[in-house]
Amino acid sequence: MATHDLVIRGGTIVDGTGAPAFKGDIAIDGNRITAVGTVAGDGREEYDATGLLVTPGFVDIHTHYDAQATWDPWLTPSSQHGVTTVVIGNCGVGFAPVKPEARNELIDLMEAVEDIPGAAMHEGIKWEWESFPEFLDALDKRSYAADIGTQMPHCALRVYVMGARGIDNEPATPADIAKMRDLTYDAMQAGALGFSTSRTDLHNTLKGDPVPGTLAANDELFGIADALKAHGSGVFQIAATHREMAKEFDWMLRMAKETGRMVTFQVQQIDEAPDLYKEMLDLLDGARAEGVTNIRGQHSGRPVGLLMGWQTSIHPFTAFPEYRPYSLLPFAERIEKLKDPKVRAEICGGANVDKLGDFGRFITTSFHKMYPMGERENYEPSPDDSVGAVAARQGKTPAEVAYDAMMLNGGEALLYFPLFGYSTNDYTAIEATLRHPQTGISLADGGAHVGSICDGGTPTFMLTHWARDRTRGAKFPVEDIIRIQTKDTAEQYGLFDRGVLKAGMKADVNIIDFDNLSFTHPEMRFDLPAGGRRLWQGAHGYKATILSGVVVTKDDAPTGALPGKLIRGPQAAA
C-alpha cells in the first residue's frame, strides 16, 4: 500500500533557499510537501527525476492577468514557464472597484497602459462585481493552473471614488482620501496582497493624458497607505517615471518607515541617465544602513525588450506615410505587396513623420539598439549585431536592413529592441541589480504589452541565460537563480507557505530538464477573445509542474488539471 500520494525520486533538488543543490527525493501528500531527502515509502504516483532539477514553483509578482483571469484558466504564458503563483493588479491598473458605467473607462486604461487589445477585453471579461471584495469572490469561484494574488489598483479606486475628477487627476479632497483609504482596508480584509499606483509618464490614457493617480499628492498616497498599516499587511507597489526615481525615493522611504509595510518600485537603467540605477542602489544601501529593509527595488531579469515586426504594435516604419497604405491590409496580402522591390524602395526611402512623440521616435529610429532576432534568440547581443552596425558593414541604409530582416520567415521575423537595462550594450546594470541585497526579480509583465513585449517567459530565461548559457559576463549559481524567483519573491508579498522545498510547505514543484531547457521562437498568435493578437513564447524542458500536489504541466503541455485558487491575504509558513 502506498505511503504517499506522490514521490519524486532521485532529482537534483534546488530547494529555493540558496543552499547547495543535493540529490534526493520529495514526498507529497495532499497539497503539502511531507518529506525531503531520502523517502523510504512508496508513492501512489512516482516520478523518476534522475538527471533533472527539482525546484519550487516560480512566484511571479508582476503580471497583468486581471482581465485574462476571467477567461483563461491556464494563465498563459506564465504557467508554461514553471510559474505556480502570479500577482496581478500591478502598475495601478485593474478592474475593481468599478461602477457599471465606468467599465469601459477601465478597459481603455488597461489597453492604453498595458497594450492589451480593448476588443478582447470587451468580449472576454465576465463582469460579476462592483466592489473589490466582490471581484475577489468572482476569482475565487474559478480554478486555475496557478494561484492568483491581487492588489488594489489606484486607477480603478480613484475613478470609483472621484468619477470624472479622478480621471482628470484633480486633487483628492480629505473626504475622497478617507473613502479610498476605507475601500483599500476593505480590500485587504477580503484578501488583497497590497496596493499599486502609477506615477510614470509612460502610462497615459488613449487620449494621451496621465492615468488617474499619476499626479496624486502625498496626502492621498499616505492616506491610502494607512489602510495597509492599519491592516498590518500588504505591499505598496509603485511604477514611477525612471528619471524621477531619486526624487521619489524620499517619500517612498518615509512611507516604508511610517507604515512598516513593504514599499517597492522599479530600478532599471535608462539611456537618458545610464548611471541613475547606481544612485538608486546607493539609496537602498542607505536605507538598509538605517535598518529599513522593507523598501525594495524591482528589476527585470533581462532588458525590457520590444519586439518589432510587421504584426507588432510598433516597428521602424509605423509612422511612414509610404507604409500606411499597406498597414491595414490582411497580413498575407500585405507581405506579398512588401516583397515588391519598388514598394521596398519607396518605404525605405520614406520619412518617419512626427506623430509618435519623442518616445515613439526614439524607438523607431534608434537603429543602433535594434537587433535582428534570427533563428536563435540572443537577448544579450553585441553592438556589432545591431541594425545600424550591419548597415554600415553592408553599405545599406539602416531602414533597408531592418526591412529585410523583418521580411524573413515569411514576413514573421522580428527585431529585438532592448529598451531598459542595455545602455552599455550588455547586462552590466542588470547584473549589479541582481546582486543587490535589497532588490527583487519582477517586471516580466505576463499578460501585458502583448503586441510589443514577450517577457512572460523570464523565469525560463533566468535559468537558460544567467545560470547556463551566458558568454558576455559572469553566470550565477543555479541555486541563486532559483532563490530569487521563489523564496525571495514569495516572501516579498507575504507568502511564506511557498517558495521553498521543505516539509510542511505548499507542494508547488518544478521538475526541469536543465541541460535541454529552451524557448520556442516568439510568434504572434491571434487567440485572445475577438481574435485579439498577442506575442507568444513557450518553453521546452519542463518535465512537470506541480501545483498544490497536482501535476498541471507534463512534458511542456497542460494536463487539464486546474488546482490553482485565489490567494486571500498573506500566508504563514508551516
KEVOMAR-147289 format. One record per residue (C-alpha): residue number from 0; chain; x negated, y, z. Coordinates in steps of 0.05 Angstrom, whole numbers, plus 32768, in hexadecimal, padded with zeros to 4 digits. Layout:
BEGIN
R,nuvex,romi,u,v,w
R,NUM,A,X,Y,Z
...
END
This chain:
BEGIN
R,nuvex,romi,u,v,w
R,0,A,8000,8000,8000
R,1,A,7FE5,8045,7FED
R,2,A,7FCB,8070,8025
R,3,A,7FCE,80B2,7FFE
R,4,A,7FF8,80D1,7FC7
R,5,A,7FBB,80E3,7F9D
R,6,A,7F71,80D7,7FA3
R,7,A,7F3E,80FA,7F78
R,8,A,7F00,80CD,7F76
R,9,A,7EB7,80DB,7F6D
R,10,A,7EBA,8122,7F54
R,11,A,7E87,815A,7F5E
R,12,A,7EAC,8183,7F92
R,13,A,7EA3,81CE,7F92
R,14,A,7ECE,81DF,7FCD
R,15,A,7ED7,822B,7FC4
R,16,A,7EAF,8241,8000
R,17,A,7E6E,824A,7FDA
R,18,A,7E4F,820E,7FFC
R,19,A,7E24,81DF,7FD1
R,20,A,7E4B,81AF,7FA4
R,21,A,7E4E,8167,7FBB
R,22,A,7E69,8125,7FA0
R,23,A,7EA7,810B,7FC3
R,24,A,7EF1,80FC,7FC4
R,25,A,7F2F,8124,7FD3
R,26,A,7F70,8107,7FEF
R,27,A,7FB2,812B,7FE4
R,28,A,7FF4,811D,8008
R,29,A,8030,8146,7FF6
R,30,A,801A,818D,7FE8
R,31,A,7FDC,818B,8015
R,32,A,7F95,8172,8012
R,33,A,7F8D,813E,8049
R,34,A,7F44,8129,8042
R,35,A,7F04,813F,801F
R,36,A,7EC5,8115,801C
R,37,A,7EC9,80CA,801B
R,38,A,7F12,80B2,8018
R,39,A,7F19,8069,802C
R,40,A,7F63,805F,801E
R,41,A,7F84,8056,7FDA
R,42,A,7FAE,8089,7FB6
R,43,A,7FF1,807C,7F97
R,44,A,7FD0,80A0,7F5D
R,45,A,7F84,80A1,7F54
R,46,A,7F5A,80CE,7F28
R,47,A,7F12,80BD,7F16
R,48,A,7EED,80FF,7F16
R,49,A,7EA7,80E3,7F0C
R,50,A,7E7D,8117,7EE8
R,51,A,7EB3,814C,7EF0
R,52,A,7EB8,818B,7F1B
R,53,A,7EEE,818B,7F4F
R,54,A,7F00,81D2,7F66
R,55,A,7F39,81F8,7F87
R,56,A,7F6D,8213,7F58
R,57,A,7F5C,825A,7F41
R,58,A,7F80,8296,7F60
R,59,A,7F8A,82CF,7F2F
R,60,A,7F9D,830E,7F54
R,61,A,7FA7,833C,7F18
R,62,A,7FDC,8324,7EE7
R,63,A,801A,8343,7EC7
R,64,A,804B,8309,7EC2
R,65,A,8082,8334,7EE0
R,66,A,80AF,832C,7EA3
R,67,A,8093,82EA,7E89
R,68,A,80A2,82C8,7ECB
R,69,A,80EC,82CD,7EBB
R,70,A,80E5,82A4,7E7B
R,71,A,80A3,827D,7E7C
R,72,A,809B,824C,7EB5
R,73,A,8055,8239,7E9E
R,74,A,803A,8280,7EA6
R,75,A,800D,8278,7E6A
R,76,A,7FD5,8281,7E5D
R,77,A,7FBF,8281,7EA7
R,78,A,7FD7,823B,7EB7
R,79,A,7FAE,8222,7E7C
R,80,A,7F6F,823C,7E9D
R,81,A,7F73,821A,7EE1
R,82,A,7F9A,8252,7F03
R,83,A,7FC9,8239,7F39
R,84,A,7FDB,827C,7F59
R,85,A,7FEA,82BF,7F37
R,86,A,7FFA,8303,7F54
R,87,A,8028,8331,7F2C
R,88,A,803F,8378,7F36
R,89,A,7FFB,8397,7F29
R,90,A,7FEB,83DE,7F10
R,91,A,802C,83FA,7F2B
R,92,A,8058,83DC,7EF6
R,93,A,808F,83A8,7EFF
R,94,A,80D9,839E,7EFE
R,95,A,80F2,83A6,7F45
R,96,A,8113,83CB,7F65
R,97,A,813D,83E1,7F2A
R,98,A,8182,83FE,7F1E
R,99,A,81A5,83E0,7EE2
R,100,A,81A2,8422,7EBC
R,101,A,8156,8425,7EC5
R,102,A,8145,83E0,7EAB
R,103,A,8132,83FB,7E66
R,104,A,8105,842F,7E87
R,105,A,80DD,83F9,7EAB
R,106,A,80D7,83CF,7E6C
R,107,A,80BD,840C,7E46
R,108,A,808B,8419,7E7D
R,109,A,8072,83D1,7E7B
R,110,A,806D,83D3,7E2F
R,111,A,8046,8415,7E31
R,112,A,8016,8402,7E69
R,113,A,800C,83B8,7E5E
R,114,A,8018,83B0,7E13
R,115,A,804E,837B,7E1B
R,116,A,8082,837D,7DE2
R,117,A,80C0,83A2,7DF8
R,118,A,80ED,8377,7DCD
R,119,A,80D2,8338,7DEF
R,120,A,80E2,8355,7E34
R,121,A,8127,836E,7E1F
R,122,A,8138,8328,7E06
R,123,A,8112,82FF,7E39
R,124,A,811D,831F,7E7D
R,125,A,8157,8301,7EA3
R,126,A,816D,833A,7ED1
R,127,A,8187,831D,7F12
R,128,A,8173,8353,7F44
R,129,A,8174,839B,7F58
R,130,A,814B,839C,7F98
R,131,A,8105,8380,7FA0
R,132,A,811D,834A,7FD1
R,133,A,8150,8335,7F9C
R,134,A,8118,8332,7F69
R,135,A,80F3,8302,7F96
R,136,A,8132,82D8,7F9E
R,137,A,8137,82D4,7F52
R,138,A,80EF,82BB,7F4D
R,139,A,80FA,828C,7F87
R,140,A,8131,8268,7F61
R,141,A,80FF,8256,7F2B
R,142,A,80C5,8225,7F28
R,143,A,8082,822F,7F06
R,144,A,803F,8211,7EF3
R,145,A,801E,8241,7F25
R,146,A,8033,8263,7F65
R,147,A,8046,82AD,7F5F
R,148,A,8037,82E6,7F8F
R,149,A,8055,832A,7F86
R,150,A,8048,8374,7F94
R,151,A,8077,83AF,7F99
R,152,A,8068,83DB,7F5B
R,153,A,8066,8426,7F65
R,154,A,8084,8438,7F21
R,155,A,80C3,840F,7F2C
R,156,A,80C9,8427,7F74
R,157,A,80C2,8470,7F62
R,158,A,80F6,846B,7F2A
R,159,A,8126,8446,7F58
R,160,A,8121,847A,7F8F
R,161,A,8117,84BA,7F68
R,162,A,8136,84AD,7F24
R,163,A,8122,84DF,7EEF
R,164,A,80F9,8506,7F21
R,165,A,80CF,84C8,7F2C
R,166,A,80C6,84BD,7EE2
R,167,A,80B1,8505,7ED9
R,168,A,807D,84FF,7F11
R,169,A,809D,8535,7F3C
R,170,A,8083,8538,7F83
R,171,A,80A7,8508,7FB2
R,172,A,80CE,8528,7FEB
R,173,A,80C8,8510,8033
R,174,A,810A,84EC,8029
R,175,A,80F1,84CB,7FE9
R,176,A,80B2,84B4,800D
R,177,A,80D9,8498,8048
R,178,A,8106,8471,8019
R,179,A,80CB,8456,7FF1
R,180,A,80A9,8442,8032
R,181,A,80E7,841E,804B
R,182,A,80F1,83F8,8009
R,183,A,80A8,83E3,8009
R,184,A,80B0,83CA,8050
R,185,A,80ED,83A2,803A
R,186,A,80C4,8385,8001
R,187,A,808E,8370,8031
R,188,A,80C1,8351,805F
R,189,A,80DD,832A,8024
R,190,A,8098,830F,8011
R,191,A,8072,8341,7FE6
R,192,A,8026,833C,7FEB
R,193,A,801B,8387,7FE3
R,194,A,8028,83C7,7FBD
R,195,A,8008,83E1,7F7C
R,196,A,8002,8425,7F5C
R,197,A,7FE5,8442,7F1C
R,198,A,7FBE,8483,7F1C
R,199,A,7F98,847A,7EDA
R,200,A,7F9E,84A6,7E9D
R,201,A,7F9D,8466,7E73
R,202,A,7FE3,8454,7E8B
R,203,A,8016,847E,7E68
R,204,A,805F,8478,7E53
R,205,A,8073,846B,7E0B
R,206,A,807B,84B6,7E06
R,207,A,8033,84C1,7E1E
R,208,A,8044,84DB,7E64
R,209,A,8023,84C1,7EA3
R,210,A,8049,8486,7EC1
R,211,A,8071,8493,7F01
R,212,A,8043,8498,7F3D
R,213,A,8005,84AD,7F17
R,214,A,8005,84F2,7F37
R,215,A,8020,84DD,7F7B
R,216,A,8004,8506,7FB4
R,217,A,7FE3,84E8,7FF1
R,218,A,8020,84F0,801D
R,219,A,8046,84C2,7FEE
R,220,A,800E,848E,7FE9
R,221,A,8002,848D,8034
R,222,A,804C,848D,8043
R,223,A,8055,844E,801A
R,224,A,8016,842F,8036
R,225,A,8034,8438,807B
R,226,A,8064,8400,8069
R,227,A,8029,83D0,8061
R,228,A,800B,83E8,80A3
R,229,A,804D,83DE,80C7
R,230,A,8057,8399,80AA
R,231,A,8010,8385,80BA
R,232,A,8002,8367,8075
R,233,A,7FF9,8378,802D
R,234,A,7FC8,8393,7FFA
R,235,A,7FCA,83DB,7FDE
R,236,A,7FB3,83D2,7F95
R,237,A,7F9F,840F,7F6C
R,238,A,7F91,8419,7F22
R,239,A,7F6E,845D,7F1D
R,240,A,7F4C,8485,7EE7
R,241,A,7F06,8469,7EE3
R,242,A,7EE0,84AB,7EE1
R,243,A,7F07,84C3,7F1E
R,244,A,7EFA,8486,7F49
R,245,A,7EC4,84A7,7F74
R,246,A,7EF4,84E0,7F84
R,247,A,7F2D,84B0,7F93
R,248,A,7F02,8487,7FC2
R,249,A,7F09,84B7,7FFD
R,250,A,7F54,84AE,8005
R,251,A,7F4F,8463,7FF6
R,252,A,7F1C,845A,802D
R,253,A,7F46,8483,805D
R,254,A,7F83,8458,804C
R,255,A,7F5B,8419,805A
R,256,A,7F46,8435,809D
R,257,A,7F8A,8450,80B2
R,258,A,7FB5,8415,809C
R,259,A,7F86,83DB,80A7
R,260,A,7FA0,83BE,8066
R,261,A,7F78,83A7,802A
R,262,A,7F6E,83DF,7FF7
R,263,A,7F55,83CA,7FB3
R,264,A,7F43,83EF,7F73
R,265,A,7F1F,83E1,7F32
R,266,A,7ED4,83E8,7F2B
R,267,A,7EBE,83E7,7EE2
R,268,A,7E87,8406,7EB9
R,269,A,7E9F,843B,7E87
R,270,A,7E78,8458,7E4D
R,271,A,7E84,84A1,7E60
R,272,A,7E65,8495,7EA5
R,273,A,7E3E,8454,7EA0
R,274,A,7E1F,845A,7EE6
R,275,A,7E5F,846B,7F0A
R,276,A,7E6A,8423,7F1E
R,277,A,7E29,8427,7F46
R,278,A,7E44,8462,7F6C
R,279,A,7E83,843A,7F7C
R,280,A,7E5A,83FF,7F94
R,281,A,7E32,842F,7FC0
R,282,A,7E73,844B,7FDD
R,283,A,7E89,8404,7FED
R,284,A,7E46,83F8,800E
R,285,A,7E52,8436,8038
R,286,A,7E97,841D,804C
R,287,A,7E7A,83DA,8061
R,288,A,7E45,83FD,808A
R,289,A,7E7E,841F,80B0
R,290,A,7E9D,83DB,80BB
R,291,A,7ED5,83E6,8089
R,292,A,7EDA,83A6,8060
R,293,A,7F23,83AB,804D
R,294,A,7F14,83D5,800F
R,295,A,7EFD,83AF,7FD2
R,296,A,7EEE,83BB,7F8A
R,297,A,7F10,8391,7F55
R,298,A,7EE6,8380,7F18
R,299,A,7EEC,8356,7ED9
R,300,A,7EC3,8318,7ECB
R,301,A,7EB2,8331,7E85
R,302,A,7EBD,8374,7E63
R,303,A,7F05,8386,7E58
R,304,A,7F05,8372,7E0F
R,305,A,7F31,838D,7DD9
R,306,A,7F3C,835E,7D9F
R,307,A,7F47,837E,7D5C
R,308,A,7F66,835E,7D1F
R,309,A,7F9B,8368,7CEB
R,310,A,7FD1,8350,7D1C
R,311,A,7FBA,8372,7D5C
R,312,A,7FD2,83B3,7D7C
R,313,A,7F96,83DB,7D64
R,314,A,7F5C,83D3,7D33
R,315,A,7F2D,8401,7D0E
R,316,A,7F5F,8411,7CD7
R,317,A,7F9D,841B,7D02
R,318,A,7F9F,8466,7CF6
R,319,A,7F88,8466,7CAE
R,320,A,7FBE,8482,7C7F
R,321,A,7FA1,8455,7C49
R,322,A,7FB2,8418,7C74
R,323,A,7FF8,842E,7C88
R,324,A,801D,8414,7C4A
R,325,A,8004,83CD,7C5A
R,326,A,800D,83CF,7CA5
R,327,A,8056,83BB,7CA7
R,328,A,8052,8384,7C73
R,329,A,805C,833C,7C89
R,330,A,8018,8322,7C9E
R,331,A,800D,82F1,7C64
R,332,A,8021,8325,7C31
R,333,A,7FF6,835A,7C53
R,334,A,7FB8,832E,7C51
R,335,A,7FC3,831F,7C07
R,336,A,7FC5,836A,7BFA
R,337,A,7F87,8377,7C25
R,338,A,7F60,8344,7BFD
R,339,A,7F63,8372,7BC1
R,340,A,7F1E,8394,7BB8
R,341,A,7F41,83D5,7BA4
R,342,A,7F6A,83D5,7BE3
R,343,A,7F2C,83C6,7C0C
R,344,A,7F07,8400,7BED
R,345,A,7F41,842F,7BF7
R,346,A,7F4A,841D,7C41
R,347,A,7F00,841A,7C52
R,348,A,7EF6,845E,7C31
R,349,A,7F2F,847C,7C57
R,350,A,7F32,84A8,7C94
R,351,A,7F46,849B,7CDC
R,352,A,7F7B,84D0,7CE8
R,353,A,7F7E,84F0,7D2D
R,354,A,7FBF,84D0,7D46
R,355,A,7FA3,84A0,7D7A
R,356,A,7F85,84D2,7DAA
R,357,A,7F3F,84D3,7DC6
R,358,A,7F43,848C,7DE3
R,359,A,7F61,846E,7DA4
R,360,A,7F2E,8491,7D79
R,361,A,7EF5,8477,7DA5
R,362,A,7F0F,8430,7D9E
R,363,A,7F19,8432,7D53
R,364,A,7ED9,8455,7D3F
R,365,A,7EA4,843A,7D70
R,366,A,7E87,8407,7D3F
R,367,A,7E4A,83FD,7D6C
R,368,A,7E7A,83DD,7D9E
R,369,A,7E9F,83B0,7D6D
R,370,A,7E86,8369,7D64
R,371,A,7EA0,8335,7D32
R,372,A,7EB6,82FA,7D5C
R,373,A,7EA5,82C4,7D29
R,374,A,7EB3,827B,7D35
R,375,A,7E95,8278,7D7B
R,376,A,7EA7,82AF,7DAD
R,377,A,7E6D,82D6,7DCA
R,378,A,7E84,8304,7E00
R,379,A,7E3E,831F,7E0F
R,380,A,7E26,8330,7DC9
R,381,A,7DE6,8354,7DB6
R,382,A,7DEA,839B,7D9A
R,383,A,7DCB,837D,7D5B
R,384,A,7E0C,8358,7D50
R,385,A,7E39,8395,7D50
R,386,A,7E5F,83AC,7D12
R,387,A,7E35,83EB,7D11
R,388,A,7DF3,83C4,7D13
R,389,A,7E0A,8392,7CDE
R,390,A,7E20,83CB,7CB1
R,391,A,7DDB,83EC,7CB7
R,392,A,7DB8,83AB,7CA5
R,393,A,7DE5,839A,7C6A
R,394,A,7DE9,83E0,7C4D
R,395,A,7E35,83E3,7C56
R,396,A,7E62,8413,7C7B
R,397,A,7E7A,83FD,7CC0
R,398,A,7EC1,83FF,7CA5
R,399,A,7EAF,83CD,7C6F
R,400,A,7E8E,839D,7CA1
R,401,A,7ECA,83A2,7CD0
R,402,A,7EFB,8397,7C97
R,403,A,7ED6,835B,7C7C
R,404,A,7ECF,833C,7CC1
R,405,A,7F19,8342,7CCF
R,406,A,7F29,8322,7C8C
R,407,A,7F07,82E1,7C9F
R,408,A,7F2F,82A4,7CB4
R,409,A,7F69,82B7,7C87
R,410,A,7F6C,82FD,7CA4
R,411,A,7F72,82E4,7CEC
R,412,A,7F29,82F1,7D01
R,413,A,7F1E,8322,7D39
R,414,A,7EED,8358,7D50
R,415,A,7ED9,835B,7D99
R,416,A,7ED5,839F,7DBA
R,417,A,7EBA,839D,7E01
R,418,A,7EDD,83D9,7E1E
R,419,A,7EC7,83DD,7E67
R,420,A,7E89,83BF,7E85
R,421,A,7E5C,83BF,7E48
R,422,A,7E3C,8404,7E45
R,423,A,7DF6,83E5,7E46
R,424,A,7E09,83B1,7E12
R,425,A,7E02,8379,7E45
R,426,A,7E20,8362,7E87
R,427,A,7DF3,8389,7EB5
R,428,A,7E2D,83AF,7ED5
R,429,A,7E5A,8373,7EDB
R,430,A,7E23,8349,7EFA
R,431,A,7E15,837E,7F2E
R,432,A,7E5E,8383,7F3F
R,433,A,7E65,8337,7F42
R,434,A,7E2D,8334,7F75
R,435,A,7E48,836B,7FA2
R,436,A,7E65,8352,7FE4
R,437,A,7EA1,8381,7FE3
R,438,A,7EBD,8375,7F9D
R,439,A,7EE9,833E,7F81
R,440,A,7EF9,831F,7F3D
R,441,A,7F39,833B,7F1E
R,442,A,7F54,8360,7EE2
R,443,A,7F5F,8323,7EB5
R,444,A,7FA4,8341,7EA6
R,445,A,7FC6,82FF,7E95
R,446,A,8008,830D,7E72
R,447,A,7FF6,8355,7E5F
R,448,A,7FD5,837B,7E26
R,449,A,7FEB,8341,7DFA
R,450,A,7FE0,8366,7DB9
R,451,A,7F98,837A,7DC7
R,452,A,7F78,8356,7E02
R,453,A,7F71,830C,7E10
R,454,A,7F4E,8307,7E53
R,455,A,7F7F,82D9,7E77
R,456,A,7F4C,82A1,7E6F
R,457,A,7F19,82C5,7E9C
R,458,A,7F17,828B,7ECE
R,459,A,7EFE,825D,7E97
R,460,A,7ECD,8292,7E7F
R,461,A,7EB0,8299,7EC4
R,462,A,7E9B,8250,7EC2
R,463,A,7E84,824B,7E7A
R,464,A,7E5E,828D,7E77
R,465,A,7E46,829F,7EBD
R,466,A,7E39,8259,7ED7
R,467,A,7E24,8234,7E97
R,468,A,7E16,8257,7E55
R,469,A,7DFC,829E,7E62
R,470,A,7DBC,82AE,7E3D
R,471,A,7DB5,82F9,7E44
R,472,A,7DAC,82FA,7E8F
R,473,A,7DB1,82D3,7ECF
R,474,A,7DE4,829D,7EDB
R,475,A,7E0A,8292,7F1C
R,476,A,7E0E,8252,7F43
R,477,A,7E4F,822F,7F33
R,478,A,7E5F,822F,7F7E
R,479,A,7E61,827B,7F7D
R,480,A,7E8A,8280,7F3E
R,481,A,7EBE,8251,7F5C
R,482,A,7EBF,8276,7F9F
R,483,A,7ECB,82BB,7F81
R,484,A,7F0A,82A4,7F5D
R,485,A,7F27,8276,7F92
R,486,A,7F18,8285,7FDB
R,487,A,7F06,82CE,7FD1
R,488,A,7F42,82E0,7FA7
R,489,A,7F72,82B8,7FD2
R,490,A,7F5B,82D8,8012
R,491,A,7F5C,831E,7FF5
R,492,A,7FA8,8316,7FEF
R,493,A,7FB1,82F4,8032
R,494,A,7FB8,82AE,8014
R,495,A,7F8F,8286,8046
R,496,A,7FB2,8244,8036
R,497,A,7F8F,823B,7FF2
R,498,A,7F4E,8246,7FCF
R,499,A,7F25,8213,7FF5
R,500,A,7F23,81C7,7FF0
R,501,A,7F2A,81AE,8037
R,502,A,7F5B,8186,8060
R,503,A,7F9B,81AD,806F
R,504,A,7F95,81DD,8035
R,505,A,7FC6,81E1,7FFC
R,506,A,7FB9,81AB,7FC7
R,507,A,7FA8,81DA,7F8D
R,508,A,7F6F,81B8,7F68
R,509,A,7F4C,81BA,7F25
R,510,A,7F26,8180,7F06
R,511,A,7EF9,819D,7ED1
R,512,A,7ECA,8180,7E9C
R,513,A,7E98,81B8,7EA9
R,514,A,7E65,81A0,7E75
R,515,A,7E99,81A4,7E3D
R,516,A,7EC5,81DC,7E56
R,517,A,7ED5,820C,7E1D
R,518,A,7F06,823E,7E00
R,519,A,7F33,823A,7DC4
R,520,A,7F29,8274,7D94
R,521,A,7F56,82B0,7DA2
R,522,A,7F93,82B0,7D74
R,523,A,7FD3,82D7,7D6C
R,524,A,8012,82B1,7D7D
R,525,A,8059,82C7,7D75
R,526,A,8079,829F,7DAD
R,527,A,8095,82D4,7DDB
R,528,A,80E0,82E1,7DDD
R,529,A,80F9,8305,7D9E
R,530,A,80BC,82E9,7D79
R,531,A,808D,8317,7D9F
R,532,A,8043,8311,7D93
R,533,A,800B,8302,7DC4
R,534,A,7FC2,82F2,7DBF
R,535,A,7FB5,82AC,7DD9
R,536,A,7F77,8287,7DEF
R,537,A,7F7A,8242,7E0D
R,538,A,7F45,8215,7E2A
R,539,A,7F29,81CE,7E24
R,540,A,7F0C,81AA,7E60
R,541,A,7F41,81AD,7E96
R,542,A,7F4B,8163,7EA2
R,543,A,7F7F,8172,7ED7
R,544,A,7F9C,81AD,7EFD
R,545,A,7FC2,819B,7F3C
R,546,A,7FF2,81CA,7F5E
R,547,A,8010,81BA,7FA2
R,548,A,7FFA,8172,7F98
R,549,A,801B,816B,7F53
R,550,A,7FF5,8166,7F12
R,551,A,800D,81A0,7EE6
R,552,A,7FD8,819C,7EB0
R,553,A,7FB6,815D,7E96
R,554,A,7F81,815D,7E5F
R,555,A,7F90,81A7,7E50
R,556,A,7FDA,819C,7E46
R,557,A,8015,81AA,7E75
R,558,A,8034,816D,7E93
R,559,A,8078,818E,7E9A
R,560,A,8075,818E,7EE6
R,561,A,8085,81D2,7F06
R,562,A,8078,81D1,7F50
R,563,A,8063,821B,7F53
R,564,A,808D,8249,7F7E
R,565,A,8091,8291,7F96
R,566,A,8060,82A2,7FCE
R,567,A,8084,82C7,8005
R,568,A,8051,82F0,802B
R,569,A,800C,82DF,8045
R,570,A,7FFD,8296,8052
R,571,A,7FD7,827D,808E
R,572,A,7F9F,824A,808B
R,573,A,7FAE,8203,80A1
END
